[in-house]
Amino acid sequence: IKLLPCILALLLVVVNYYFEYKKWQLTLNQSNTSLSRSAEIQSFFAGIITGMLTPNMQGNFIGRIYYTPRIKRVSIILLTLVGNFGQFITTILMGLFAFFFYQELSFQLWIPIALLVLAIFSYFNFEKINYFQKKWKWYKRLNFVMMEDRSFRWLILWFSFLRNLVFSFQFLLVLYAFGAEFSWYTYLLIWTIYLYTTLSPSLFLGKLVVRESIAVLVLAPLGLPVWNVIFASLLIWVINLLLPTLTGLFICKRISR
């Protein structure tokens, strides 16, 4: 195992979560929520903790709203879910691009393609659905919140895209440390790993085991030993999920004191 690529992957976790933090700041601005810097940071890490413990990492809003004014919580929840949705869309889009780049079009791909088209349409229009506006009172507020800054959704997609580039590159570095070729082809394979992982259901712990199983299948053409792939994927889980969660526990506890 090469040590330097692992160190670089570890350092890049700061860049990875910087882009996620920018999305959190966009959410606060869009909802006109003002927090102190300590509360802003604490709520961000609290979101990492609760996201780790919920299906598909979608529960990050649970930790975040604890530190926000009660009157803003509905808006924060909705906008945080928009941010998560933006990450979902960019992951699917990049995964499909990678798939088209090195494999022929197959019937199975029409499912994620159709899902992507539906997701993009919903992402830019979901607050305009009249049926929901008539059924739920709080839904009417969503249209007003989303119109506060029309660039919000595009910026969410931009930071989600940048974050995808970073954590995919981290995976590439770790795989290189375990013997994989440092190449564009390997990088594209990683995009498809995240595509399949995103579409796979999970309960908690950031899709632990699910991603490892998918990585073994997708990276088979590289000829790496199975255990090398598993250990590389587990190391990425430790770097990008476990360590930030433990850091969040320390920061939240320290600031609360």
Buried (B, 14 or more C-beta within 10 A) or exposed (E): EEEEBBEBBBEBBEBBBBBBBBBBEBBBBBBEBEBEEEBBBBBBBBBBBBBBBBEBBBBBBBBBBBBBEEEBBBBBBBBBBBBBBBBBBBBBBBBBEBBEEEEEEEEEBEEBBEBBEEBBEEBEEBBEBEEBBEEEEEBEBBEEBBEEEEEBBEBBBBBBBBBBBBBBBBBBBBBBBBBBEEEEBBBBBBBBBBBBBBBEEBEBBBBBEBBBBBBBEBBEEBEBEEEBBBBBBBBBBEBBBBEBBBBBBEBBEEEEE
